[in-house]
Amino acid sequence: MRFADYLRRIGQPPPCAATLDTLRRLHLAHRESILFENVTIQSGGAISTEVADIERKFLDEGRGGYCFEHNTLFAAALQDAGFTTSSLLGRVRRGPPERWCRTHMVLRVTNLERVRSDPPDRGDVYLADVGFGGIGLLEPMPLRDGASVEQGGLAYRLRREDHVWVLSMRDADGVEGDMYEFSEDPQTPGDVAVANHYTSTHPASIFRQTLTIQRAARAERTILRTDVLTRYRNGRMTEEPVARERLRDVARDVFGVELPDGPIVADATPGVRFPSLQRTSAD
């Protein structure tokens, strides 16, 4: 991959070693530098999971994308930095369980070099995910049953449930929900391409039914979903309705994104909103 261009895009110097600190820095910098968005899908375009195509979109055009693009590019970058990655597919836990399907991609990261500055409980296997939009992980977390971290005002927890891992999130008001589940079965590039094809083209896919642009950062997480602008500050959520005629202004003024002229795919499904996360009990 074009590793030097990628590092410039996320504002990072070349890493010296494949350490936990390097993994954290690259993960956070990617999250804060590259938007999560589905403008290409909403414009009727095709999504590629080929690294060269993602590089052209993210590095040359300054665009963002969604999970299959983000995590495919991040995996290539981590491999250039000396890490070992496996691509995994997961089910987002939104809506009724019978509608969950493998429309998300995460990374299993290993081969971390040990250094003196490592925390005493440092694990050997990490979950990395730079592609879950505004409320997703800012930094990687240990792939360990019961692992928990607090990042940017939101608390995350991993638990083992039968044959899958489940990642949940809790905000500062104590509202908790499962985000997604995934197994550790390694996926081939072909598996990822199949999942991407459904997610980006099927009429029932939420990415066809709604426009979304999202930014994740430590200070604030900002999420536009067609007719609602959501912000998380210190883990507390506020929502603001967005009228259809204001959509282009909000995309430009809040995210710096120029939407194409004309209708978007989501105009065919007015009123459709992202289902809520699967609620769980707060601790």
N, C-alpha and C positions, 0 to 999 in steps of 0.2 A: 504494500500500500504506500501512499504518499505520506509517510509518517511525519516528515518535517513540515509539510503543509498543514497536516492535522494539528500538530502542536501549535503552530502559529494561529490557527483558527480558534483554539481554546486558550491561548495565551500562556502556554507552559514551556519551560526550557526542556531540552532533551533529558530524560531520566538517566540517572547513573546506574541504577540497579532495580531489579524487580522485587521491591520491598512492599510491605503493607503501606508505608507512607506514600510511595509512588502510586499504588493502586488508588488510595484515597484521593490524592491530589488530582489525578487524571479523571477520576469519576466525578468529583465535585466540579472541576473546571468544565467538563463536557456538559454537565447538567445546567450550569449557569450561563453557558455560552451559546447553546444551540437549542432553538425552540422545538417543542413538540407541536406538530400541526399536520392537518390533513387537507391542505389547500389544493394539492395536486389531485387528490381523489375528488374533491368537491368541484374541481374544474373539468372533470371528465377524463383526466390523464391516468396513465398507468404507473404503478409503483414497481420498481426493480429492486431486487435484493442482491444484485451484483455489486461488489465493492467499488468498482470503477464508476458505475453509475451513481452510487451514493456519494462518492468523492466529488463528482462533478456538481451534484446538487448542493451538498453541504459546504464544500470547500471553495468551489469556484463561484457558485451563485449565491452563497451566503444564506441558503435556505435551511429549514429544518424538515422534520418528517415524523413518522411514528415508529412504534417499537421495533419492527423488523429492520427498518433502516438504521435506527440509532444503535441497536445492539449488534448488528452485523458489522458496522463500522468500528464500534468500540472493541469488539472481539479482535478485529484485524490490528487495531492499534496496540492492544494489550499483548498480542503475540509478538509484534515488533519490539515491544518493550521487554520481552523475555518471559512473560507469563504463559501459562497453559490454560486454554479456555475450552469449555464444551457448551454448545448451544442447546438450550432446553426450551420446551414449549409448555405453556400454562393456560389454565382456564381462568378468565376474569370472573369473579364471583359477584356479578350484578344480575338482578332479576331472579326468576325462579331457576332452581338447579337444573331442570331439564333443558334449559336454554344455554347453559354454560358449554363452551367449546374452546378448542385450543387456538385462541386468537391473540395470544401474547407470547413474547419471547424474552427469556432471561439468560444469564450466563453463570456458569459454574467456573470459578477461577482457582487454580492451584499453582504450584511451583513458585511460591513466595520465598524469597531469600530471608533468612533470619538475621537480625541485627540487634545490637545491645539495647536500642531504644524501643524495641517491641514491648507491648504490654505483656505481663506474665501469663495472661489467659489467651494470648493470641492463637487463633485457630490456624489450621492448614488449608481449609477449604472455605471459600467466600462466595456469597451471592452478590453478583453485580447486576444492576438494572438501570440503565440510563434512559429507558424508554417507556416509563409509565406516567408521563405527563406531570402536572403540577404537584400532585400529592405523593408522588413516588419517592423512593430513596434518593437522598442527596449523595450519600457515600455507601460503599459496600458494607455488608454485615456478615458475621460468621454464619456459615451454613451449619447450624447446630440447633438441636431441639431446645426450645426455651430461650434462645438468644433474643435479646432486646436492646434497642438503641433509641436514643432521642436525637432527632435531627430537625433543625429549623422549626421547632415548636410542635412537631408531631412525634408520637412514640410508635415504634414499630416492634412487632414481635413475630418470631418464627416458631411454628409448632409442627410436630409430626402428626399426621392424621392418616392412619392406615398406610397406604403406599405412596402418599403424596406429602409434600411440604405445603404449608399454608402461611401466607404473610398477611398479618392484620395491622391496622393502623388505628390510633386513638388520638383525637385532637385535644386541645387544652380544656374544652368543656366536657370531656369525658365521653364524647360520642365515639364509639368504637365499631369497626366493621372489618370483615375479611376483604382483602384486596384481590388476591388471586391464589391459586394452587398450582403446583407444578411437580413433575416427577423428575428423577435424575436419569431418565433414558436419554442418551445422547441423540441429537437430531442431525441429520445430514443437511447440506444446503438445499437438497431437493425437498425435504420435509418442510423447511422454512419457506421455500417458494410456494408450496401448496397452501400452507396456512395464510401466507400473505395474499395469495390470489383470492381466497374466499373473503378475507377481511376487507380487501380493497375493492372487490367487484360485486359481491352478492347483495341483492337489494335489501336483505334482512340485516346486513351488517350495520352497526351503529355508526360506523365511519362513513357510510353512504347516506345515512339518514340525518346526520348532524354535522355542522361545521365546528371544528375545535382548533383553538390556538392556545398554547399553554407555555408559561415560563416558570421555572423552578429556581429558587435562590434561598439562601439562608434568611434573608431579611423578609422576603415576601414571596408567596406563591400566587400566581395570577392565572386564571382559567376562564377562557371564553368558550361557551358551548351554545352556539347559535343565538339564543335569545337571553342568555344569562351570563353576567360577568361575576365570577366568584374570586374573592381574595382571602388568603390566609395570612394573617399577621400574628406572630407569636402563637401560632396554633389555633387562633380563633377565626372563624369563618364569617364573612359578610357576603351578601348577594345583592346584585343590582340588575334589574331587568334591562334588556337591550332591545329596542324596537328594530324591526327589520331595516327600516330606512337609515338607522344609525350604525349598522353593522360594519360598513366599510370604514367609517370614521373611527370606530373603536379599534378595529384591527390595525389601522394605521397609527393612531395616536398612542395606544397602549403597548402595542407589540412591534410597531415599525413594519407591519406587513401590508402590502398593497394587494388587495383582492382583485381578481380579474373582473373586467366589465361583464355585464350580463348576468343571467341567473346562475345559481349554484345547484348542485345535485340535491341538497337538502330542501330546496324550495318545493320539491315534489312530495315531501313528507312533513308539512307544517305541524308544529306542536309536539313533535317527537323529541324527547329529552333523554339524556343518559340515565339509565336506571340507577337507583341508589346502590351503594355497596351492601353486601350481605351483612346485616347488623349482628353483632355479638354482644354478650354482656360485658360491661366494664368491670375491671378488677375491683 
